[in-house]
C-alpha cells in the first residue's frame, strides 16, 4: 500500500511539474508564445472558422549549418524523418489514414514539418505525438538511407533539368565565397550519395532537440487543452547538456562584379542579376523589399517596363529570401531565342546603374507598399498557411519579425528607400558581369544583426484579427447553411454566410455560353480573351486596376476555356462591393490593348519554347496527342506544339474582340459566395449590373463521351536532361453516379494515392529508391452521360532507372489485380479518404468548387453524403471486385516516357 501511495504521489508531483513548465512569453495579434523548461518554444494561434488544425514544427537547422562533406544533409535528414519511429513505424500510412495534408521543407536557416488535418481531438493528439516522437526517436537507419539517398538524388536531378534553376544556383554559388547561403539546399550530388549513416545520425542528434525547435499550432482548438497535451507529449524530452553553437562565418565585401555563364541544352535564353542584401531582421530588408517590388512588379516595375513592356524579353521574376544572416536579391529574365539576350543584359545593367540618378518617387513607393501589404494581409487571414509561413521568420531569428517587417513596410519613407537603393544596388555588389580594374574600389560591407531578442522583446503589434466562428463541415450542416436560388436575370447562386478570420470573403462567378458547333475553330482565342480582361478597360489602365486591387487588398482572377469564363474574387466584407464594381468594369469594358496582347503572346511563346526539351511537359503533351479523337478545329481538339505556336503568332486583337462580342454574357451562370458575404447587396448588384449582359450563343455542354485510349508505351528522347518522366492513363466507362465509383476511389488511393504509402510509392520510392515522386490516381467523371473517367500513373526518375520503373509499374499493377487489397489497407484508406474530404470542405475555395459542381449537375450535398456512406460500407470483397473489373494490366495503359534514355 505504501509503495502504491508513493507511486501515485510521484505521478501527481510529476504532473504538477509538467503543468508548471509552460511559461507565457509574448502575445502579438492572436499568436501567443510559450516556452517549456526543456527549451521548446510553443506558438498557438486560434481560428475558430478554420475547421482544420495545422501542426507545424520548425527546427533551427538548414543548409547554413552544414559542414564540409555535409552538403544537402539537412534536406536528406528531412526525408529520413518520414521513415518512422518505434511508436510510429509507418508515418506515410498514418498521414494518409488521418486524411492529413503534410509535407516537410528545408531552407537556408530552418527545416519544418507540418500536417493540416480535420479538427478533432484524436487527430491533434496523434499529430503532436508524432512530432514529439520523431524529434528524438526517428530511426535514421542505414537500410532507409540506401533507398532514400537515390530519391533525393532524383529530386536533385529534376532540378538539374531546369536551366532557370541551374543558372540561379550557379549565380548564388558564385556570389558567395565562404558563407553557406552560396550552397544549394538540396546539396551536392557526391555528398548526397556518400554520406555515412553515422554522420547523418550525429547531425540529427545535434540539431533535433527541444531547445532548437519551435512548435506552432493553428486553427480550431481549445487552448488550455492543447497546452496540456503539448506538455504531455514534449515535456518528457530532456534538454541536451551539450550547448548549441550557431555558425559564425561572415561573407566579406565583394570586390567587383562577377560573371557566371552556363551552357546546357535548352531553347530559352536567360539573364539574371544578384545583389548582396541585409538580413531579414535589418530595417534595410524592408527597404529592399519595396525596391524589389518597384523594379520587378508587373506591370509597373521599372525593369518590367524597360524589358517586357518594350518586348525585349518575355517575362521576369525576382525573390529575396528572409534570412537570419545577410542574404541576397535575385532577378531573372526570360529571353526568347528570337530576341537579343546581349541587348537585354545591357538594358538591365544600364537600368540598374541609372537608379542613383533616378530616385524612387512617392507614387512608386505608395504603390509598392500597397502591393506588399495586400499580400501580407491575405496571408494573415489564412491561418493554415500562416502556420507554415511563420517558419521563414522563425528561421530568420524570431516569429515576431513577421509583424515587424510589415510595420516597417507601412512606415518606410522615401528617403529610407532611396538611401538603401544607392547603398546596395552598386556594380561591385552585383553578380552578372565581368571584372573591371579600378583605382577607387567601391564596396559595401553588410554587418550581421545583433541581439534580435532585444529587437522584439517589447514588441506588442496591432489589434489581432477576429478569430472567426466555428463552422460545421458535415454535409447536412453545409446544405442547411446554403442560401441558394436563381436571380431574376437567370444567375444561379449559393451563399454561405459564415464568420471567417479577418472577415474574409471568397466569391466565384462563372458564365457558360456556346455549343460545339458555334465554338468550332476558335482554338486558343477563348483562353487569350480571358487573359486579356484585366489588362485595361475603357475607364482604367492595367496599372490603375492593379493599384485599386492593392488598395482594396483584394484579388480577381480570370480564366477562360471555349465558351466558359470564370472569375474568382478574394476580398473582405468591407471591400467586397468595391471589388465587385471593379470586376464588372473588367468584364464589361475590356479594351484589348494591342501592346498588351503582344506582351502576352511573347510570354506564351517563351513558355512553349522553354518546355520543348522538358520531359514532364513533353510526356503530357504527347499523351494528349496520342489519344486525341477530335478533328482539327473541334473545341476539344488537342493541338500540337507547332499548332499552338502558329495559332499564337496569328492571333489578333480583332479575333479577341469578335469572340468577346459573341460569347461574353451571363449564359448559364453560377455565383458562389462563402465567408462574410453581404449576400443581399451582392444579389442586388448582380441583378442590376448584369441584367442586359447577354451572349449571342446559348449554352449547350460539349459532350466528351467515354472512348478507349490507345495501348502504347512510347519514348521521347530529351538530350542532356538528368531527369525522366513517365505518364500513363486509361479510360474507365464509369461516372460518380455509378455503384462502383466509391470502390474505385478507394482502390486507386491504395494503389497510388496517400502520402508515400501507396503500393506504387512504396515500391518505387520506399523500396527501390528510384523515384522522388511516383503514384497513381482516379479522376471520376461528374457527367453521367459521358462516363469518361480516367486512371492515371506517374513517376519521375533518373533515365538510367528506366527499366526499374517500368518493371515496378508492371509488377505492382499485376500484383494489385491478382491479390487485391488487405483489410488493414481498406481501413486506413477509408479513414484517410473521409478525413481528407472533411479537410477539403473546411477550405472555402474547395467548398466553393464543390457547390458549383452540385449546382451545375443539379444535385445537393446529399450526393456527396451518399458517396461517403457507400465508402464507409465498403468491404475488401467489394473493392477487389472493382479492381478485377476495371483495373487494366500495365501493358494495356497508354504510356509515354520522356528522358535522355540514350
N, C-alpha and C positions, 0 to 999 in steps of 0.2 A: 504493500500500500504506500509506504514511504517512497519507494522507487517510482511508482506511478505518479505520485504527487510531485516529485522533483521534475519528472519529465514534463508534466503539464505546466509546472511553474516556468521552466525554461522556455517552453513553447510560447507561453504568454509573454514572457520577458522578451523573447526574440521578436515577437510581433510588435511589441512596443518600440523596440529599437528600430525595426524596419519602418514603422509609421513615422518615426521621428527623423528619418534620414533624408526626407524630401524637403528642401528649403526653397521658398519662393525667392526668385532673384529680380525679375523685372516683368512688366506688362506693358505692351505697346499695341494699341489699336486692335485689341482682341486676341493677340498672341501673348501667352504667359509662359515665362521661363522658370523652370525649377531645376535644382541641382541636387544630386544624390551624394551621399558620403563617399561613394566609390568614384566620384568624378563625372558620372554620366550627366549630361545636360538633357533636359526634357522640355519640349515646346508643345503646348496644347493650343489648338485653335478650333473653336466650335462653330459649326454651321448647320443649324437645325434643318435647313432647307435642302441639304445635300442628299440625304437618304443613303449615303455611302460614307465609308471611312477610308482614309489613306494613312497607312503607317509608313513613314519614311525615316530611315536611319542613315546618317551621314558620318563617315569616318574621315578624319583629317589626314588622309593619305592619298596621294595621287602620283602622277609621273614625276612631279618635282622631287619626290622623296627617294627616287630610285638611284642606286649606286652603279658603279662600273659592272657591266655584265648583267644588270638587272633591268634593262630597258624593256618596258612592257609588263613588268612583274605585277604592278598594281592592277592592271587590266586583266592579266591572266588569273590573278587571285579572285577577281570579281566573278569570273566564270566558275572557278573551283568551288566557291562558296555555295553554289547551287547544287553541288554534288551530294550533299546530305550530311546529317549528324546522327549520333546514336538514337536520339529521340525523334528525329525527322529524317529517316533514311532515304525517302524518295520525295524530295522537295517539289519537283515538277508535277508529280501526281497530286500532291496536296494543294498546290496552287490551282490546278485545274478543277479539283473536286470542290474547292471553295468558290469557284467562279471568279477568281481574282484576276485583276489586270496588273501584272507585275513587270518589273524589269530591274536591271542594275546598270549603272553607268559609271565610268571612270573619267576624270578630268585632271587638270594640272595639280589642283590642290586638294581634291577630295574624291571619295568613292561613295556612291549611295545605292541603297536597295529600297524598293518600295512595293507595296501592294495596295491596290484600291479594290474594295470589296463591299458587298452588301452589309449595311449597318446592323449587325446582330452582335449580341454579347459573345456568342460562341465563336464567331469569326474574329472578333477583336482579341479574345483570349488566345486563339490559335496563332494569329499573326504576331502578337507580342512574344509568345512562347518561342515561335520560330526564330525571330530576330535575336532574342536573348541567347538561344541555344547555339546559333551559328556564329555569334560573336566570339565564342571561345571553344566550341566543340566541333567545328567543321572538320570533316575527315582529312582533307588535303592529302589524299592518298596517291601513291605512285601509279597505280593502275588507272586512276581517273586522269592523272596528268598526261599519261601516254596517249589517251584518246582526245583530251581537250586541247592539248597544245596544237594539234593539227587543225582543230576547229578554229582556234584563234588565228592560226596562220592563214586559214581560208578567209577569215574576216580581213586580215592584213592584205591578202591578195586581191580581195574585191575592191579595197581602197586603191590598190596599185593600178586597177583598170581605169581609174578616173583621172584624166590629165589635170583637171582643175585641182583635185585633191593632192596629186603628186607635186604640182608646181607650188601650191601653198605650203606643203610640208618642207620642200627644199628651201623656199624663201625664208620661212620661220627658222629653220635649222641654221641657215647661213647668217641670219641676223644676230644670233646669239653665239658668243664664243665659249662661254662657260656655264651659263645658267641652264637648268633643265627645262625651262619653258621652250627651249630650242628643239627638244626631242618630242617626237610624236607620242601621244598617249598610248597608241596601240603597240608601239615598241619596235624593236629591231628583229628582223627575221631570225638571225642566229641566236639571239638571247631567248626568243620565244621557243625555239626548237631545242635548246641545250640546257635550259635552266634545271639545276639539280633539285630534286624534291626537298632535300634538306634546306636549301636556300629559301625555297618558297614557304616552307613551314616556319622558318625563322622570321621571314618578312611578315607573315600572318600574325605570329605571336607578338612581334614588336609593335605592330600598329593597330591590331584589332583588340581593343581593350576599352572599358567603360569611360576612362578619363580622356579618351581620344575620339569620342563619338557624341553625336547629338541626335536624339530621338525626337521626331515630330509626329504628332497625331492630329489629323484634321478631319472635320466632317461632323457627323451626328453621333455624339456620345455623351455620357454623363461624366463630368469632370472628376468628382470625388471617387467614383467607382473606377475610373480609368487610372487615376493616380495610384490607387491601392493596387490595382492589377500590375502596373509598371513596377511598383516596389516589390511585389511578389515575384515577378519574372526576372528582374535585373538586380534586385537588392543583394542577392547571394553571390553575385560575381565580384570577386575581390579586386581592388585597385592594385596593379602590379607595383612591386617595390622599386623596379628599375625606372628611373625618370625618363620622360620623353624629351628628346632634344631636337629642335627644329633645324632645318638646313640653314647655312649661313653664307652661301655663295652669292656674291653680288656681281651683276654684269657691268663691266667697265663701259665708259662712254665710247660710242662709236667714233672712229677717226675720219670716216668719209663714206660716201655712197658705195654700196656693194651691188654686184651684178650676179644674177643667177639665170642660167638658161637650162632648159630641159628639152630633150628631143626624143619623142616617142611616137608611136603610131596614133593617128587621130586626124581629125579634119578641122576642128575649131581652133583658131589662134587665141592666145591668152596674154593679157598684160596685167601685171599686178604691182602693188607697192605696199611696203610695210614701214611703219614708224614705231620706234620705242615710245611707250607712254607710261604714265604713273600707275601705281597700284590702285585697285578699286576703292580703297579706303581714303585715297587722297582727294581733296577738293577739286584738283585739276582733272580727275577722271570724269567728273560730271561735266566739266567744260569740254573735254574731248568727246563725250557722248553727244553733246549738242553740235559740235563741229562736224562729227561724222554724219549726223543727220543732214546738216546743211550742205555737205559735199555730195552725198550719195542718195538722198531720198528721191523717190520717183513721184511726181515729175519735177519737183522744184530744185533738186540738188544741182550745185554748180557743175560738178563733173558730169552728171546726167545730161544737163543741157549742152555741155560742150561736146559730148561724145554720142550719146544715144539720140537726143533730140536732133542733133546735127547729122544723124545717120552715118556716123563714122564707125560705130560699133553697135552690137545688138542688145546687150544688157550688162548690168554691173551689180555687184553686191559688196557688202563690207561687214566686218564684225570686229568687236573689240572686247575680248573676254574680261569678266570681272575677276581679277586675280589678286592673291594676297600680296605678291611682290610685283615690282614694275613689269608691266605687260606690253601689249602692242595693239596697234590699229592696222588691220589688213584690208586692202581694197583690191577687188578682182574685176576685170573687164573681159567680156567675151567678144571676140572679133571674128566674124565670118571670113571664110577663105577668099571671098571676092572683095574684102576690104583691106586697107593698108595698115598692118599692125605697127609698122615703124612710125607712121603718122600718128596713130593713137598713142603710142608711147611718148612721142614728142609733145602732143597736146596735153597729155596727163601731167607730164613733168612741168611743162610751162604753166599749166593751170595751178598746180600746187606751189610752184615757186613764186607766182604772182600774188599769192594770198596776202603777203606782207604789205603789198601796195593796194589791196582791195579788201579793206576790213569788212567784217560781217555787219550787216545792217540790223536795225531794230525789227524790221519786218521779217527778216530771216530768222532772227533769234526767237521771236514770238511764235513763228510757225513751227520751228524745230521743237520748242518746249511743248507746244500743243500736241505734236505728233508723238513725242515720247511719253508724255503724261497720259495720253489716251491709252496707249499700250499698257502702261503700268496700272491704270485704273481698271482695265478689263481683266488683268491678271489677278488683282486683289479681290475681284468679285467671284473668282473661281477657286473655291477652297481646295479642291483636289489637286489642281495644278500648282497652287500656291505652296502646298506641302512639299513638292519636289523642287519648285523654283527657289525656295529658300536655301537649298543646298549650295547654290552658287555663292551666296553671301556668307554662309557658314564657312565654306572653304576659304573665302576671302578674309575671314577674321571674326565675323560676328553677324548673326541674323539681322540685328537692328540696322546694319549698314544698308539694307534694302530701303528702309524708310528714310535714312539719312541721305541716300543717293537721290531719292525722289524729291526730298525737300531742297536739296542743293540745286536740282534742275529747276524747280519752281522759282527759286530766289536768285538764280545766277544773273549777273549783269553783263551788259555788252562789253564793258571794259575787261571783265574777267575772262570772257570767251576769247576776245581778240588778243589778250596777253598770252593765253595758253596756246593759241594758234601760232603766233610768231615764235613762241618758245620751243615748241616741239616739232612743228612741221618745217624743218630745215633740211637741206640736202644731206648734210653729214649725219643725220639721224635716220636716214632712209636706206632701204634695200630695194634697189631697182636698176641702178645704172652701173657705171664703171668708176674706177678710182681716178681722182683728179688731184695732182700735187698742188699744194698751195702754201704760201709763206705765213698766212694767218689763219690757221685752222679754227673752225668754229665747232664747239662741242656743247652737248647738254648732258650733264650727269644727273640722273634721277635718283634721289635718296629713297630708302625704304621708309614706310610709315612707322613711326614709333608709338608705342603704348596705345594700342587700339582700345584697350579696356577703359582708359580714361576718356577716350573719344566718345564712347557710347554709354558710359555708366549712368549718367544723369538724363539721358535722352528719354522723353516722355511720348513723343509722337503726337498725332492728331486724334480726333474723336474716331473711335472704331466704327466701321460699317456695321449695320444691323446684322445679326446672325441669321435672320430669316426664321421661318416656321417649319415645323416638321411636315413632311408630305408623304402620304400613304401611297406606295407604289404597287399595291395589289391591283389586279385587273378591275375588279368591281369598283374600287375606290376611284381609280382613274376615270372609268367610264361615267361614274356618277358626278365627277367634278367637271366634265366637259360641257361647256355652253356651246351647243352646235346648232347649225341650221343653214338656211340659204338666204342671202340678201336679195333685195328687190332686183338687182342687176344680174342675178344668177351666180354670184360668188358663193361657193360652199365654204363655210367657216367652222372652226372649232377653237375655242379659247379655254385655257385652264388658268384661272387666276390663282396664283399661289405666291406667298411672300418669300422671295429669294433674297439671298445675301446681297446687300447693296442695291436692292430694288431692280434687279436685272430683268430684262425682257428679251426673249428670242422670238422673232416673228419670221415666218416664211410665206412667200406668196408665189404661186405658180399659175401659169396660163398655158393651155394646150390648144393648138389650132392646126388645121390642115389634115390631109389624109395621104395615103400612099401615092395617089395619082397626082395631086397638086404639088407634092413635095419632090417629085422626080427631078433629077438633075440639079438639085440645089447644093449638093456636096458640102463644102466647108462654110458656105455662106451663113447658115444659121448660127454656127459657133462664133464666127467673127463678128456677126451683128451684135450678139450679146456682149462680147468682149469690148466692143466699142462704145457701149452705152454710157459708161462713166468717164469717157474721155472728153466730155464737154457737151453743154446744152445751149439752147438759144439764149439762155439767161445767165449761164455760168460757164467759166472756163474749167478745164480739168483741174487747174490749181485751186480755183475757188471751191470746187466740190471737195477736194481733199482737205482744204483748210476748214471748211464748215464741218466736215465729219470729225476732224480733230477737236474742234471746239465743243462739239456735241458729245465727244468721247464715244462715238458710235461707229459701226462698220456696216457697209452694204456690199454684198457680193452678188454678182450676176453670172449666170451661165445659161447656155442655150444649146439645144440639140434638135434637129429637124424643126418641127413647128412648136416646140416647147420652150418656154422661157421661165427661169427660176430666179427669184430674188430672196436673199436671206439677210435679215437685219439683226444685229446685236446692239442693244441700247439699254437705256434705263427708263423707268416710269416717267421721270421728269423730261427726258429728251426724246422719247419715242415719237411724239406727234410732229415736232420739227424735223425729225429724221424721215418720217413718212412723207412730209411735204417735199423733202429733197428727193426721195425715191420716185414720187410722182413726176417731178420735173425731169428726172433722168429717163424714166420710162416713156414719157410722152413727148419730150422735146429734144431728142439727141441731134447733134449737128453732123456727126460722121466726118470729122475734120480729115482731109486728105493726108496731112502731115502725120497725124496720129496713126492713121491706117498704115502708112509706110513704116513707121516705127514698129508697129505690131507685126507686120509681115516680116520685117527683118529679124525680129525676135523669134518668131515661129520658124523661119528658115534656119536660123542658127541652132535652134533646138533640134531640128531634124538632122542637121549636119553633125552636131555633136554626138548624136546617137547612131550614126552609120556604122560604127565599129563596136558598139556596146552590146555585149552578149544578151543581157536581160531584155533590152528593148527589141533587138532583132528576133529573139526567140518568140516573143509575144506577137510581134508584127507578122512573122511567118506563119504562126499558128492560126491567126485570123485569116490570112490569105488562103491557106490550105483548105480551110473549112467554110470559105465564103460560097454561098449558093445563090447569091442575088446578082442580077445583071448590073452592068455599069450604069450609074445614074439612079439606081434604087436607093431610097433613104437609108437602108441597112447594108448597103454595099461596103465592103472593106477595101479601102484604097491602098495601093502600094506606096512606098516612099516616093518614087518618081512621080506618081499621080498626085500625091499631096503637094509636092514641091511645085509642080506645074500649076495646080489649082491656086496655090497661094500667090504665085507670081502674076497670074492672070487676074486675080481679084481686084475689083474696083469699088470706089465709093458708090457708084451708080448701082452696082449689084446689091450692096447693103441697103441703100435707100429703098430700092424696089421691093426687097424682101420685107423690110420693116413695114412699108405701107400696106403690103398684102397680108402679113401674118400677125402683126402685133395688135393685141387687143385681149379682152377677157377670155373669150372662148370658153373652154371647160376650165374653170379657175377654182383654186383651193387656197384658203387663207388660214394659217395656223398661228396662234399666239400662246406662248407659255411664259409664266412669270407674273410680274407686277403689271399686268396688262390693263390699261383703261379701255376695256372692251367696247363699251357703248360709244366712246369717242372714235375708236378705230372703225367700228361698223358704220357710223355716220359719215366719216371721212371717205371710206371706200365706196359707199353708195353715191355720195355727192361728186367725188372727183373722177370716178371711173364709170359713171353711168353710160356715157356715149363712147367709151373706148372699146371699139369692136373690131374684130378681124373680118376680112373678106371671105375667109375659108373656114367653115365649121370643122370641129374636131371629130376625127374618127381614128381609133387606135390602129397603129400599123401592126399587123399580125406578124408574129415571129414564131411559127409553129415548130414543134419538135422535128428535127432531122438528124439522122445518124451522122456522126463525124467519121472522117476517113481514118482507117487503121494504118498509121505511118509512124516511122521513127527516123527523122531526118536530122542531119548535122549541118550547121553553118560554121564555117571557119572564120574566126576573128583573130588575125595575126597579132602577136605580141600582147595579148590580153592574159593576165595571170589568173583570171577567174573565169569560170564557165557557168552556164545556166542551163538547167533542164526544166521545161514546162510541158505539161501534158493535161489533156482532158478528154472526156467523152460525154455524150448526151444521154440523158435519162428521161424517158417519157413518163413524167410524173409532175404534180404540182403540189402546192402547200395544202390543198384540199384533200389529197389522196390519203387513204388509210395507212399507207406505208411510209408517208413522209416523216413522222416522228422517229420511226426506226432508222431511216436513212440518216437523219440528222445526228443521232447518237452514234451510229456506225461510223460515219465519216469523222466524228470527233475522236473516236478511239483509234481510227486508222491514221489520221494525220493532224488532228487539232490539239487543243490543250497547250500546256507550256512545257515543251521539251520532253513530254512523257508519252506521246503517241507512238504507235508501232513504228512509223517511218522515222520520226525524230530519234527514237530510242536506237534504231538500227544505224542510221547514217551519221548521227552526231554523237550519241552517248557511247555506242559500242564500237563502230568502225572509225569514228572521229574524222570523217572525210568531208563533212558539210557544216558550215556555220548556221545555215538556215535550211530546213527541209520539212515538208509536211504535205498534207492533202486536205481537201475540204469539199463541201457540197453547197451549191447555190440553188435553192428551190425557187421555182417559178411561181409568182403570185397570181398568174393568169391561168384559170382553169381551162380555158380554151386552147392556149398554146401548149401547155405542159412541157415547156422547153427548159428542163433543169439540166444542171451540169455537175459532174465530178471533176476535180482538178487536183494536180500534184505539182510540186516544185522542189528544186534543190539548187543551191549554189555551192561550188566546189572548185578545187584546182583541176585543170584539164587532165593531168596525169592520173586522176582518180576516176575518170570517166567510166571505166569498166566496173569498178566497185559500186558506183552509184547505180548503174544500170542493173547490176546483179541484185543490189539491195532492194530496189523497187520491185523487180520481178519476183524475188523470193518472198518478200513481206506481203505483197498483194496476194500471191498464190497461197501462202500460209493463212492469210486472213480469210480467204474464200473457203479453204479446206477445213480449218479448225474452228473458225468463228471466234467469238469473244468469251471472256470469263465472267463469272458473277461479280467479282471484285471490280473489273473494268466497267461493267454496266453500272454498278452502284456509284462509283466515282464520277463517271461521265454524266449520269442523270443529275447528280447533285451539283456538279460544276455547271452544267447547262442551265439549270433552273436559277442558280445564283447569278450567273452571268446575265441572264435575262432581267433579273432584278436590278443589277448594276446599270444595264442599258436603259431601263425605264426611268432610272433615277437621274439620267442625264438629259437635260432639256432638248438638246439638238437631236438626240436619238429618239426620244419620245415623240418629238415633232414629226420626224420622218415616219415613225410607226403609225401615228394618227393620220398623216397624209395618205399613206397607203391604204389604210382602212376606209377612208372616205372615197378614194379612187376605186377601190374594189367593192364598195358598198357593204362594208361589214363593220362590226364593233369590236371592242376589246374581248368580247366573249369568244371570238375566233381564236385569239392567242391563248386565252384561258383554256379552251378546249384542247389545243395542241399540248399545252403544259400538262394537262390532266392525262393525256394519252402518253406523253413522255414518261410521266411518273409511273404509269401502269405497265411499262414495257417489261418484257421478260427476255432472258437470254435466247430462248427458243424463237421469239418474235423477231429479235434483231438479227439472229443468224439466218432466219428465213429470208429477210430482206437482203442480207449480204449475198446469199446464194442466188436470189432473183435478179439483183440489179448490178452488183459489182462485177466488173469485167477484168480478166487477166491483163497483165501489163501489155502483152502483145497486141491487144485489141484497142489500146488507147491511141489517141492522136498526140504524138510526142515530137518536140523539137529541142535539139541540143545545140547550144552556141558556145564556142570557145576555141582556143588555139590547140586543137586536138592533134595537129601535126607536130 
